[in-house]
Amino acid sequence: MGSFETELERRIAAALRRIGDASVTARVAARLTGADAVALFELLLDADDRVVVAAHECVTLRFGRVVAAVARTFSFDEYQRDDLVQRTFVDLPAVVRRVANRGDVIIAPEAWLRRRAQFTARQMLREEPGDVPLDASHDTPDDARVFDMLDRADERELLHAALDELERERPVWAAVLRMHYLEGQSLDAVARALGRTHGTIRNDAQKARARLEAIIRDRHEALVPDAKRGKKNARP
């Protein structure tokens, strides 16, 4: 076992001990020490605040690498990377609870964290002077809004229908979006799986997102609230 994995297990075990109640620990231990992101996110909604604190720490420890990977795509330095991790995870239990209170479910937590980190990174760049690195401009706020629909139960089915339509037109494009956004795989992993270069997959992802939003606007307008407002405000 590598040093990172050993340290991760040590710190997760410490978080579990800090709960301080054997019966509570027994109830949640398997989920807190496991790598199942869905199970960990469920514990962020637990009625026991001690469990929520432990789950928050374990999610941050186990999935901080997802945010660190986003930081690399934005060419962030070490300070910016640590700031991005902090901002992404600091209020996570409250954010997850708001999602649940809407009656929705985060079905792909790692992909959801990636989108949250990308949005936060763009905010950080807007706070600082200077040019946005090329790799940081791949995802626009519109792209983030479309894939955030995965967290809204009443819109998730329609989004998947739009992806199915894209798959009939461009199977590889749909595969890229599903693997990267829904399954949370990195673009490098997607490129390896599909036998293409990173640059090709990156371009495919850009084109696929644009085409997906066009399908949504043309055929499933309810998924894009701004589309209705745009039409309402448009001059005749």
C-alpha positions in Angstrom: 0.0 0.0 0.0 1.4 3.4 -0.9 2.1 6.2 1.5 -0.9 8.2 0.3 -3.3 5.3 0.9 -1.8 4.6 4.3 -2.1 8.2 5.4 -5.6 8.4 4.0 -6.7 5.3 6.0 -5.0 6.7 9.2 -6.8 10.0 8.9 -10.2 8.4 8.1 -9.8 6.1 11.1 -9.1 9.1 13.3 -12.3 10.9 12.0 -14.3 7.7 12.9 -12.8 7.6 16.4 -13.7 11.3 17.0 -17.4 10.4 16.8 -17.0 9.1 20.4 -20.0 6.8 20.5 -19.5 3.1 19.9 -23.1 2.5 18.8 -23.0 5.4 16.3 -19.6 4.4 15.1 -20.8 0.8 14.4 -23.8 2.1 12.4 -21.7 4.2 10.0 -18.2 2.7 10.1 -18.5 0.7 6.9 -19.7 3.7 4.9 -17.2 6.2 6.4 -14.2 3.9 5.7 -15.4 2.8 2.2 -14.8 4.4 -1.1 -18.4 4.5 -2.2 -19.1 8.2 -2.8 -22.9 7.9 -2.8 -22.8 6.2 0.6 -20.5 9.0 2.0 -22.7 11.7 0.6 -25.7 10.1 2.3 -24.0 10.5 5.6 -23.7 14.2 5.0 -27.5 14.2 5.6 -27.4 12.1 8.8 -29.4 13.3 11.7 -26.4 13.0 14.1 -24.1 16.0 13.7 -21.1 14.0 14.8 -21.7 11.7 11.8 -22.0 14.7 9.5 -18.7 16.1 10.7 -17.0 12.8 10.2 -18.5 12.3 6.8 -17.5 15.8 5.8 -13.9 15.1 6.8 -13.9 11.7 5.0 -15.3 13.1 1.8 -12.7 15.9 1.8 -9.9 13.5 2.4 -11.0 10.9 -0.1 -12.1 13.1 -2.9 -9.8 16.1 -2.5 -7.9 14.6 -5.5 -10.9 15.3 -7.7 -10.6 19.0 -6.9 -6.8 18.9 -7.2 -7.1 17.5 -10.7 -9.4 20.5 -11.6 -6.8 22.8 -10.2 -4.2 21.4 -12.6 -6.4 22.0 -15.6 -6.6 25.6 -14.6 -2.8 25.8 -14.2 -3.2 26.8 -10.5 -0.2 27.0 -8.3 0.0 25.3 -4.9 -1.6 28.2 -3.1 -4.5 28.4 -5.5 -5.0 24.7 -5.4 -5.3 24.6 -1.7 -7.7 27.6 -1.8 -9.9 25.8 -4.4 -10.0 22.7 -2.2 -11.0 24.8 0.8 -13.7 26.6 -1.1 -15.1 23.5 -2.7 -15.5 21.5 0.5 -16.0 24.1 3.2 -19.8 24.3 3.2 -20.4 20.9 1.5 -22.9 19.5 4.1 -25.1 22.6 3.8 -25.0 22.5 0.0 -25.9 18.8 -0.1 -28.7 19.3 2.3 -30.1 22.1 0.1 -30.1 19.7 -2.8 -31.9 17.1 -0.7 -34.5 19.6 0.5 -35.4 20.3 -3.1 -36.3 16.6 -3.4 -33.2 15.9 -5.6 -30.4 13.3 -5.4 -26.7 13.7 -6.3 -26.4 10.5 -8.3 -22.7 10.9 -9.3 -20.9 12.7 -6.4 -17.4 12.7 -8.0 -18.7 14.3 -11.2 -20.8 16.7 -9.1 -17.7 17.7 -7.1 -15.8 18.3 -10.3 -18.5 20.6 -11.7 -18.6 22.4 -8.4 -14.8 22.8 -8.4 -14.8 24.1 -12.0 -17.4 26.7 -11.2 -15.5 27.8 -8.1 -12.2 27.9 -10.0 -13.9 30.2 -12.6 -15.0 32.4 -9.7 -11.5 32.6 -8.4 -10.1 33.6 -11.8 -12.7 36.4 -12.1 -11.5 37.7 -8.7 -7.9 38.0 -10.0 -6.5 40.2 -12.8 -4.9 38.6 -15.8 -5.8 36.3 -18.6 -7.7 33.0 -18.0 -5.5 30.0 -19.0 -6.7 28.2 -22.1 -7.5 25.0 -20.3 -9.6 27.0 -17.8 -12.0 28.3 -20.5 -13.3 24.9 -21.6 -16.4 24.9 -19.5 -18.7 27.9 -19.7 -21.4 28.8 -17.1 -24.0 27.5 -19.5 -22.2 24.1 -19.6 -22.2 24.0 -15.9 -25.9 24.9 -15.7 -26.9 22.1 -18.1 -25.0 19.4 -16.2 -26.2 20.7 -12.8 -29.6 19.5 -14.0 -28.4 16.0 -13.0 -29.1 17.1 -9.5 -32.8 18.1 -10.2 -35.0 15.0 -10.2 -37.7 16.6 -12.4 -35.2 17.5 -15.1 -32.8 14.5 -15.0 -34.9 12.3 -17.3 -35.1 15.0 -19.9 -31.4 15.6 -19.8 -30.7 11.9 -20.4 -33.2 12.0 -23.3 -31.2 14.8 -24.8 -28.0 12.7 -24.4 -29.8 9.8 -26.1 -30.6 12.0 -29.0 -27.0 13.2 -29.2 -25.9 9.5 -29.1 -27.9 8.8 -32.2 -26.2 11.7 -34.0 -22.7 11.4 -32.6 -22.1 8.2 -30.5 -18.5 9.2 -29.5 -19.6 12.7 -28.4 -22.3 11.2 -26.2 -19.8 8.7 -24.8 -17.3 11.5 -23.9 -20.0 13.5 -22.0 -21.3 10.5 -20.2 -17.8 9.3 -19.1 -16.5 12.7 -18.2 -19.5 14.5 -16.6 -21.7 11.6 -15.4 -19.1 9.1 -14.4 -16.5 11.6 -13.3 -13.7 10.2 -15.4 -10.8 12.6 -16.3 -10.3 13.5 -20.0 -7.1 11.5 -20.0 -9.0 8.4 -18.8 -11.7 9.0 -21.5 -9.0 9.4 -24.1 -7.4 6.1 -23.1 -10.8 4.3 -23.0 -11.8 5.5 -26.5 -8.3 5.2 -28.0 -7.9 8.9 -28.8 -5.6 11.7 -27.9 -6.3 14.1 -25.0 -6.5 17.0 -27.4 -9.1 15.1 -29.6 -11.2 14.2 -26.7 -11.0 17.8 -25.3 -12.2 19.1 -28.7 -14.9 16.5 -28.8 -16.1 17.5 -25.4 -16.4 21.2 -26.4 -18.3 20.3 -29.5 -20.5 17.8 -27.7 -21.5 20.2 -25.0 -22.4 22.9 -27.6 -24.5 20.3 -29.5 -26.2 19.0 -26.4 -27.3 22.5 -25.4 -28.6 23.1 -28.9 -30.7 19.9 -28.6 -32.0 20.9 -25.2 -32.9 24.4 -26.4 -34.6 23.1 -29.6 -36.5 20.1 -28.1 -36.4 20.3 -24.3 -36.6 24.0 -23.6 -37.8 23.4 -20.0 -34.2 22.3 -19.1 -32.8 25.8 -19.9 -34.7 28.4 -18.0 -32.8 31.3 -19.6 -34.0 30.2 -23.0 -37.6 31.1 -22.1 -36.5 34.4 -20.6 -34.5 35.1 -23.7 -37.6 34.5 -25.9 -39.8 36.6 -23.6 -37.4 39.5 -23.7 -36.6 39.3 -27.4 -37.8 42.1 -29.6 -40.5 41.1 -32.1 
